[in-house]
Amino acid sequence: MTHPHSSPTPQRRADSLRADSLMEDHLAPTSEFDGEQYEREERASLRRVAGLSTELTDVGEVEYRQLRLERVILVGVWTSGTAAEADSSLAELAALAETAGALVLDGVVQRRQKPDPSTYIGSGKASELRDIVEETGADTVVCDGELSPGQLVHLEQVVGVKVVDRTALILDIFAQHAKSREGKAQVALAQMQYMLPRLRGWGQSMSRQMGGGGGGGMATRGPGETKIETDRRQIHERMAKLRRQIDQLSTGREAKREGRRRNSVLSVALAGYTNAGKSSLLNRLTGAGVLVENALFATLDTTVRRATTPSGRNYTIADTVGFVRHLPHQLVEAFRSTIDEVADAHLVLHVVDGSHPDPQAQLASVREVLRDVGAAGSTEVVVINKADAADPEVLSRLLDEEPEAIVVSARTGQGIEELRALVDARLPHPAVEVEAMVPYGEGGLVSRAHREGEVLSVEHTPQGTVLKARVNPELASALKAHLRP
């Protein structure tokens, strides 16, 4: 995992606070007050969350992995909901950390009304966390939330190792998985949006005014401009360049979508929580051979493939980036052009992991993001995947809440034919029914009817092809001269 700053020395930490006081409007006050006072038993200590450790038992393999993986402690603040929900949230953070390449050593949850404004978990609990870090030999603490710049630096000062928040972790995963030019540019933009308010210099080297002649020279620094101001200006310039690049790339994507709209090509989009099995489902429906990996955010770059309904209608199906609870708003904005594939689709297959203990929460998280990007109005079909591994009680409860959902297994093929039929039924049907005698010299019109419409019957006669079909108004107009009386 990457992080915007490395573990500072004590002197650098002190200098950092002075630099921060210049860069930030105010630092969160340090306080022993722990928000609303909970029962003594709840507040006595950090609560260990069992079953999160991913440390391997084979000594040789452990030693090998520790050479290249960071050793992390997970920290969550439980502000509402049940203890099981808090544990589930931390378990998801463990999966994110593993996806990023980390080795999870332990996980702890602190019961509070709200995160501490200074150290996220409070100074006393931060000291307890330092003891756990020393006991386990961890080199990184990962917090299950987005921390302010002040919280990051103060918690690092107490625990003595690097602190990463949930947003930085997800950004790191996206950076590792992005393959296309557009995906890489989108992730880079999101990282810079996250980094900008968290830029901190170490002491005088970053905070002093250096003028036009100091350090970077006249070409890189304005009069009286500090090093950190130079960095901020350069990041702003880089972000503007990335936005222009993304706009150009998304223009190409939009041109392809416009071409499909112009040709009346039906479109289906797969949306859903990360690792719900969207890529596996795409492969089942189209035979596309798209990468399938049991990892979070294995798919970042949208894949569009062609498929055919049981009635013979052609349509495109797009596999889009997966969502996650509290998806960083920087990523939602950066990936807006990709998510637009969902908003533009005639039909959205909302894939949910039936084997997950709380699929309803995943459904709610995805719908929240779709609302944010204006895609909530699309026609939605809930597809409960991984039925072969689902708990029957969880499945029954989910079907009670989503009675129109369809249950499938992309792995075994269960329910796939029913899903194909449902897609055929829910995709919009052409509005105009025509019967025409098409001369053999104009066979292109018959091909268009197969490609764009719904062919009901075809009969070849000496005079031409008798075509009976449902088509869009544009093709109906082209066939007008050949309509049978």
C-alpha positions as CSV (number, residue, x, y, z in Angstrom):
1,M,0.0,0.0,0.0
2,T,1.1,3.5,-0.6
3,H,0.5,6.5,1.6
4,P,1.2,10.2,1.2
5,H,3.7,10.4,4.0
6,S,6.1,8.0,5.7
7,S,6.7,7.5,9.4
8,P,8.3,10.7,10.7
9,T,11.1,11.1,13.3
10,P,10.2,12.8,16.6
11,Q,11.8,16.1,15.5
12,R,10.0,15.9,12.1
13,R,6.7,15.3,13.9
14,A,7.2,18.4,16.0
15,D,8.1,20.4,12.9
16,S,5.1,19.0,11.1
17,L,2.8,20.5,13.7
18,R,4.3,23.9,13.1
19,A,3.9,23.4,9.4
20,D,0.3,22.2,9.8
21,S,-0.6,25.3,11.9
22,L,0.4,27.4,8.9
23,M,-1.4,25.2,6.3
24,E,-4.6,24.4,8.1
25,D,-7.3,26.8,9.4
26,H,-7.1,25.0,12.7
27,L,-5.9,21.8,14.3
28,A,-8.5,19.7,16.0
29,P,-8.1,20.2,19.8
30,T,-6.5,17.5,21.8
31,S,-8.9,16.4,24.5
32,E,-9.4,13.6,27.0
33,F,-13.2,13.9,26.7
34,D,-14.5,10.9,25.0
35,G,-17.8,12.2,23.6
36,E,-20.9,11.0,25.3
37,Q,-20.0,8.8,28.3
38,Y,-21.0,5.2,27.6
39,E,-21.3,2.4,30.2
40,R,-17.9,1.8,31.9
41,E,-17.8,-1.8,30.6
42,E,-18.2,-0.6,27.0
43,R,-15.5,2.0,27.3
44,A,-13.0,0.0,29.4
45,S,-10.9,-1.0,26.4
46,L,-10.6,-1.6,22.7
47,R,-12.6,-4.7,21.8
48,R,-10.7,-7.2,19.7
49,V,-12.6,-8.5,16.7
50,A,-12.0,-12.2,16.2
51,G,-11.4,-14.0,12.9
52,L,-9.7,-11.2,11.0
53,S,-6.1,-12.3,11.0
54,T,-4.8,-13.4,7.6
55,E,-1.4,-14.5,8.9
56,L,-0.5,-17.9,7.5
57,T,0.5,-20.9,9.5
58,D,3.2,-22.2,7.2
59,V,6.4,-20.6,8.5
60,G,8.2,-20.5,5.2
61,E,5.3,-18.9,3.4
62,V,4.8,-16.4,6.2
63,E,8.4,-15.3,6.0
64,Y,8.1,-15.0,2.2
65,R,4.9,-12.9,2.4
66,Q,6.2,-10.7,5.1
67,L,9.1,-9.6,2.8
68,R,6.6,-7.9,0.5
69,L,3.4,-7.3,2.5
70,E,2.7,-4.7,5.1
71,R,1.6,-5.9,8.5
72,V,-1.5,-4.0,9.5
73,I,-3.9,-3.5,12.5
74,L,-7.4,-2.5,11.6
75,V,-9.3,0.0,13.7
76,G,-13.0,0.8,13.6
77,V,-15.2,3.2,15.5
78,W,-18.6,1.8,16.3
79,T,-21.0,4.7,16.5
80,S,-24.4,3.1,15.7
81,G,-26.1,-0.2,14.8
82,T,-25.3,-3.6,16.3
83,A,-22.0,-5.1,17.3
84,A,-22.5,-7.6,14.4
85,E,-22.7,-4.7,12.0
86,A,-19.6,-3.1,13.4
87,D,-17.7,-6.5,13.1
88,S,-19.0,-6.9,9.5
89,S,-17.7,-3.5,8.6
90,L,-14.3,-4.3,10.0
91,A,-14.3,-7.7,8.2
92,E,-14.9,-5.8,4.9
93,L,-12.0,-3.5,5.8
94,A,-9.9,-6.7,6.2
95,A,-10.9,-7.9,2.7
96,L,-9.9,-4.4,1.3
97,A,-6.5,-4.6,3.1
98,E,-5.8,-8.1,1.8
99,T,-6.8,-6.9,-1.7
100,A,-4.3,-4.1,-1.4
101,G,-1.6,-6.7,-0.5
102,A,-1.5,-6.3,3.3
103,L,-1.3,-9.0,6.0
104,V,-4.0,-8.4,8.6
105,L,-2.7,-9.1,12.1
106,D,-5.5,-7.9,14.3
107,G,-8.7,-5.8,14.3
108,V,-10.1,-3.7,17.1
109,V,-13.3,-1.7,17.5
110,Q,-13.9,1.3,19.8
111,R,-17.5,2.1,21.0
112,R,-18.1,5.9,20.8
113,Q,-20.9,8.2,19.9
114,K,-18.7,9.8,17.2
115,P,-15.0,9.6,16.2
116,D,-12.6,11.7,18.4
117,P,-11.8,14.9,16.5
118,S,-8.1,14.7,17.4
119,T,-7.0,11.0,17.2
120,Y,-10.2,9.3,15.8
121,I,-10.4,6.8,18.8
122,G,-9.3,9.1,21.7
123,S,-5.9,9.6,23.2
124,G,-6.3,6.9,25.9
125,K,-7.4,4.3,23.3
126,A,-4.7,5.4,20.9
127,S,-2.1,4.5,23.6
128,E,-3.7,1.1,24.0
129,L,-3.5,0.7,20.2
130,R,0.2,1.6,20.4
131,D,0.7,-1.3,22.8
132,I,-1.1,-3.7,20.3
133,V,1.1,-2.4,17.5
134,E,4.3,-3.1,19.5
135,E,3.0,-6.5,20.6
136,T,2.2,-7.7,17.1
137,G,5.0,-6.0,15.2
138,A,2.6,-4.2,12.9
139,D,4.0,-1.4,10.6
140,T,0.6,0.2,9.6
141,V,-2.7,1.1,11.2
142,V,-5.7,1.1,8.9
143,C,-8.8,3.1,10.1
144,D,-12.3,2.3,9.0
145,G,-13.3,5.8,8.0
146,E,-12.0,8.9,6.3
147,L,-9.7,10.8,8.7
148,S,-8.9,14.5,8.7
149,P,-5.3,15.6,8.2
150,G,-5.1,16.5,11.9
151,Q,-6.4,13.1,12.9
152,L,-3.9,11.3,10.7
153,V,-0.9,13.2,12.1
154,H,-2.0,13.0,15.8
155,L,-2.7,9.3,15.6
156,E,0.6,8.6,13.9
157,Q,2.4,10.5,16.7
158,V,0.8,8.3,19.3
159,V,1.1,4.8,17.7
160,G,4.5,5.5,16.1
161,V,3.7,3.8,12.7
162,K,2.1,4.8,9.5
163,V,-1.7,5.5,9.6
164,V,-3.9,4.9,6.6
165,D,-7.6,5.6,6.3
166,R,-10.3,3.7,4.4
167,T,-10.3,6.2,1.5
168,A,-6.5,6.0,1.0
169,L,-6.8,2.2,1.1
170,I,-9.5,2.0,-1.6
171,L,-7.6,4.5,-3.8
172,D,-4.5,2.3,-3.5
173,I,-6.5,-0.7,-4.7
174,F,-7.9,1.2,-7.6
175,A,-4.4,2.4,-8.5
176,Q,-3.1,-1.2,-8.5
177,H,-6.0,-2.5,-10.7
178,A,-6.4,0.3,-13.3
179,K,-5.2,-0.9,-16.7
180,S,-6.6,1.4,-19.4
181,R,-5.5,5.0,-19.9
182,E,-8.9,6.3,-18.8
183,G,-8.9,4.1,-15.6
184,K,-5.3,5.2,-14.7
185,A,-6.2,8.9,-15.3
186,Q,-9.4,8.6,-13.2
187,V,-7.5,7.0,-10.3
188,A,-4.7,9.5,-10.4
189,L,-7.2,12.4,-10.3
190,A,-9.0,10.9,-7.4
191,Q,-5.7,10.4,-5.5
192,M,-4.7,14.0,-6.0
193,Q,-8.1,15.2,-4.9
194,Y,-7.6,13.2,-1.7
195,M,-4.0,14.3,-1.3
196,L,-4.4,18.0,-1.7
197,P,-5.8,18.9,1.7
198,R,-3.4,16.4,3.3
199,L,-0.2,17.9,2.0
200,R,2.1,18.5,5.0
201,G,5.7,19.7,4.9
202,W,8.4,18.7,7.4
203,G,9.5,21.8,9.2
204,Q,11.4,24.7,7.6
205,S,12.2,22.9,4.4
206,M,8.5,23.0,3.4
207,S,7.1,26.0,5.3
208,R,9.6,28.8,4.8
209,Q,9.2,31.3,2.1
210,M,11.9,30.8,-0.5
211,G,11.2,33.4,-3.1
212,G,12.0,33.2,-6.8
213,G,15.6,32.2,-6.3
214,G,15.4,29.4,-3.7
215,G,15.2,25.7,-4.2
216,G,13.3,25.0,-7.4
217,G,14.4,28.3,-9.2
218,M,12.4,31.0,-10.9
219,A,10.8,28.6,-13.4
220,T,9.1,26.6,-10.7
221,R,8.4,29.0,-7.7
222,G,6.8,32.4,-7.6
223,P,8.0,35.2,-5.4
224,G,7.4,34.5,-1.7
225,E,6.0,31.1,-2.5
226,T,6.6,28.3,0.1
227,K,7.6,24.8,-1.0
228,I,4.2,23.4,0.0
229,E,2.4,26.1,-2.0
230,T,4.5,25.1,-5.0
231,D,3.5,21.5,-4.5
232,R,-0.2,22.5,-4.3
233,R,0.1,24.6,-7.4
234,Q,1.7,21.8,-9.3
235,I,-1.0,19.3,-8.2
236,H,-3.7,21.7,-9.3
237,E,-2.0,22.0,-12.7
238,R,-1.7,18.2,-12.9
239,M,-5.4,17.7,-11.9
240,A,-6.5,20.2,-14.6
241,K,-4.4,18.2,-17.2
242,L,-6.0,14.9,-16.0
243,R,-9.5,16.3,-16.2
244,R,-8.8,17.4,-19.8
245,Q,-7.5,13.9,-20.6
246,I,-10.5,12.2,-19.0
247,D,-12.9,14.5,-20.9
248,Q,-11.2,13.5,-24.2
249,L,-11.3,9.8,-23.4
250,S,-14.9,10.0,-22.1
251,T,-15.8,11.8,-25.3
252,G,-14.7,8.7,-27.3
253,R,-16.8,6.5,-24.9
254,E,-19.8,8.8,-25.4
255,A,-19.4,8.7,-29.2
256,K,-19.6,4.9,-29.1
257,R,-22.7,5.1,-26.9
258,E,-24.2,7.6,-29.2
259,G,-23.5,5.3,-32.1
260,R,-25.3,2.5,-30.3
261,R,-28.2,4.8,-29.6
262,R,-28.4,6.0,-33.2
263,N,-28.5,2.4,-34.4
264,S,-31.1,1.5,-31.8
265,V,-28.9,-1.0,-30.1
266,L,-30.4,-2.3,-26.9
267,S,-28.1,-2.0,-23.9
268,V,-27.8,-3.8,-20.5
269,A,-25.5,-2.8,-17.7
270,L,-24.2,-4.9,-14.8
271,A,-24.0,-3.0,-11.6
272,G,-23.4,-4.1,-8.0
273,Y,-21.2,-4.4,-5.0
274,T,-17.6,-5.3,-5.6
275,N,-16.9,-9.1,-5.9
276,A,-20.7,-9.8,-6.3
277,G,-19.8,-11.9,-9.5
278,K,-20.6,-9.4,-12.3
279,S,-17.7,-10.5,-14.5
280,S,-18.6,-14.2,-14.0
281,L,-22.2,-13.4,-15.0
282,L,-21.0,-11.5,-18.1
283,N,-19.0,-14.5,-19.1
284,R,-22.1,-16.8,-18.6
285,L,-24.3,-14.5,-20.7
286,T,-21.9,-13.8,-23.5
287,G,-18.9,-16.2,-23.4
288,A,-16.7,-13.1,-23.2
289,G,-13.8,-14.6,-21.3
290,V,-13.4,-11.5,-19.1
291,L,-11.0,-11.7,-16.2
292,V,-12.7,-13.2,-13.1
293,E,-10.9,-13.0,-9.8
294,N,-12.0,-13.5,-6.2
295,A,-10.8,-10.1,-5.2
296,L,-12.4,-6.7,-4.5
297,F,-12.3,-4.3,-7.5
298,A,-10.9,-6.8,-10.0
299,T,-12.9,-4.9,-12.7
300,L,-12.2,-1.2,-13.1
301,D,-12.3,-0.7,-16.8
302,T,-15.7,-1.1,-18.4
303,T,-16.1,-4.1,-20.7
304,V,-18.9,-4.0,-23.3
305,R,-19.8,-7.2,-25.1
306,R,-22.6,-8.3,-27.5
307,A,-25.2,-10.8,-26.6
308,T,-28.5,-12.2,-28.1
309,T,-31.8,-12.7,-26.4
310,P,-33.7,-16.1,-26.7
311,S,-36.0,-14.3,-29.3
312,G,-33.0,-13.3,-31.4
313,R,-32.6,-9.7,-30.5
314,N,-29.1,-8.3,-30.2
315,Y,-28.0,-6.2,-27.3
316,T,-24.8,-5.0,-25.6
317,I,-24.0,-5.8,-22.0
318,A,-21.5,-3.7,-20.0
319,D,-19.6,-4.9,-17.0
320,T,-19.0,-1.8,-14.8
321,V,-16.8,-1.0,-11.8
322,G,-18.0,-2.4,-8.5
323,F,-19.2,-0.3,-5.6
324,V,-18.5,-0.6,-1.9
325,R,-19.9,0.9,1.3
326,H,-18.8,4.6,1.7
327,L,-17.1,4.6,-1.7
328,P,-14.9,7.7,-1.7
329,H,-16.6,10.7,-3.3
330,Q,-13.4,11.4,-5.2
331,L,-13.7,8.1,-7.0
332,V,-17.4,8.6,-7.7
333,E,-16.6,11.9,-9.4
334,A,-13.6,10.6,-11.2
335,F,-15.4,7.5,-12.5
336,R,-18.6,9.3,-13.4
337,S,-18.0,8.8,-17.1
338,T,-17.7,5.0,-16.5
339,I,-20.7,4.9,-14.3
340,D,-22.7,6.7,-17.0
341,E,-22.8,3.3,-18.8
342,V,-25.4,2.4,-16.1
343,A,-27.4,5.6,-16.4
344,D,-27.7,5.1,-20.2
345,A,-28.6,1.5,-20.2
346,H,-32.1,0.3,-21.1
347,L,-31.9,-2.3,-18.3
348,V,-29.7,-2.5,-15.2
349,L,-28.9,-5.9,-13.8
350,H,-28.2,-5.2,-10.1
351,V,-26.0,-8.1,-9.1
352,V,-25.9,-8.9,-5.4
353,D,-23.8,-11.5,-3.6
354,G,-26.3,-14.0,-2.2
355,S,-23.6,-15.7,-0.1
356,H,-22.9,-12.4,1.8
357,P,-24.3,-12.3,5.4
358,D,-25.9,-8.9,4.8
359,P,-26.8,-8.5,1.1
360,Q,-29.4,-5.9,1.9
361,A,-26.7,-3.5,3.1
362,Q,-24.8,-4.0,-0.2
363,L,-28.0,-3.3,-2.2
364,A,-28.5,-0.1,-0.3
365,S,-24.9,1.1,-0.8
366,V,-25.1,0.5,-4.6
367,R,-28.4,2.3,-4.9
368,E,-27.0,5.2,-3.0
369,V,-24.2,5.7,-5.4
370,L,-26.5,5.3,-8.4
371,R,-28.7,8.0,-7.0
372,D,-25.7,10.2,-6.6
373,V,-24.8,9.9,-10.3
374,G,-28.4,10.2,-11.6
375,A,-28.7,6.6,-12.6
376,A,-31.4,5.6,-10.1
377,G,-34.2,6.0,-12.7
378,S,-33.0,3.1,-14.9
379,T,-35.1,-0.1,-15.1
380,E,-33.6,-2.4,-12.5
381,V,-33.6,-6.1,-12.1
382,V,-32.1,-7.5,-8.9
383,V,-30.0,-10.6,-9.7
384,I,-29.0,-12.6,-6.6
385,N,-25.8,-14.4,-7.6
386,K,-23.8,-17.2,-5.9
387,A,-27.0,-19.1,-5.0
388,D,-25.0,-22.3,-4.7
389,A,-23.2,-20.8,-1.7
390,A,-26.1,-18.8,-0.2
391,D,-27.6,-19.3,3.3
392,P,-31.2,-20.3,2.6
393,E,-32.4,-18.1,5.5
394,V,-30.6,-15.0,4.1
395,L,-31.8,-15.8,0.6
396,S,-35.4,-16.1,1.8
397,R,-35.2,-12.8,3.7
398,L,-33.7,-11.1,0.7
399,L,-36.5,-12.4,-1.6
400,D,-39.1,-11.2,0.9
401,E,-37.7,-7.7,0.4
402,E,-37.0,-8.0,-3.3
403,P,-39.9,-10.2,-4.6
404,E,-39.1,-9.6,-8.2
405,A,-35.5,-10.6,-7.9
406,I,-34.1,-13.6,-9.8
407,V,-31.8,-16.2,-8.2
408,V,-28.8,-17.5,-10.2
409,S,-25.4,-19.0,-9.9
410,A,-22.8,-17.8,-12.5
411,R,-20.6,-20.7,-11.3
412,T,-23.0,-23.6,-11.8
413,G,-25.3,-22.0,-14.4
414,Q,-28.4,-22.2,-12.2
415,G,-31.1,-19.7,-13.3
416,I,-29.1,-18.4,-16.2
417,E,-31.7,-19.4,-18.9
418,E,-34.4,-17.8,-16.7
419,L,-32.3,-14.7,-16.5
420,R,-31.9,-14.6,-20.3
421,A,-35.7,-14.8,-20.7
422,L,-36.2,-12.1,-18.2
423,V,-33.7,-9.8,-20.0
424,D,-35.7,-10.4,-23.2
425,A,-39.0,-9.6,-21.5
426,R,-37.7,-6.4,-19.7
427,L,-35.8,-4.9,-22.6
428,P,-38.0,-2.4,-24.5
429,H,-39.7,-3.8,-27.5
430,P,-39.9,-1.8,-30.8
431,A,-43.0,0.3,-31.0
432,V,-44.0,-0.2,-34.7
433,E,-45.2,-3.5,-36.2
434,V,-44.8,-3.7,-40.0
435,E,-45.3,-6.2,-42.7
436,A,-43.3,-5.4,-45.9
437,M,-42.3,-7.0,-49.2
438,V,-38.6,-6.1,-49.4
439,P,-36.9,-6.6,-52.8
440,Y,-33.8,-8.7,-52.8
441,G,-31.8,-5.7,-53.9
442,E,-32.5,-4.0,-50.6
443,G,-31.6,-6.9,-48.3
444,G,-29.9,-4.4,-46.0
445,L,-33.3,-3.4,-44.6
446,V,-33.9,-7.1,-43.6
447,S,-30.5,-7.1,-41.9
448,R,-31.4,-3.9,-40.0
449,A,-34.6,-5.5,-38.9
450,H,-32.7,-8.4,-37.4
451,R,-30.1,-6.1,-35.9
452,E,-32.3,-3.3,-34.5
453,G,-35.8,-4.8,-34.3
454,E,-37.7,-7.9,-33.4
455,V,-38.3,-10.2,-36.4
456,L,-41.6,-12.1,-36.2
457,S,-41.4,-14.0,-39.5
458,V,-39.5,-14.1,-42.7
459,E,-40.7,-15.6,-46.0
460,H,-38.8,-15.7,-49.2
461,T,-40.9,-15.3,-52.4
462,P,-40.0,-14.8,-56.1
463,Q,-40.7,-11.1,-55.7
464,G,-38.6,-10.6,-52.5
465,T,-38.6,-11.2,-48.8
466,V,-41.9,-10.9,-46.9
467,L,-40.8,-9.4,-43.6
468,K,-43.0,-9.2,-40.5
469,A,-41.3,-7.4,-37.6
470,R,-41.5,-4.9,-34.8
471,V,-39.1,-2.0,-35.5
472,N,-38.3,1.5,-34.4
473,P,-39.9,4.5,-36.1
474,E,-36.8,5.3,-38.1
475,L,-36.6,1.8,-39.7
476,A,-40.4,1.8,-40.1
477,S,-40.1,4.9,-42.2
478,A,-37.4,3.3,-44.4
479,L,-39.6,0.3,-44.9
480,K,-42.7,2.5,-45.7
481,A,-42.3,2.2,-49.5
482,H,-42.5,-1.6,-49.3
483,L,-45.4,-2.0,-46.8
484,R,-47.9,-4.7,-47.9
485,P,-51.5,-3.4,-48.3
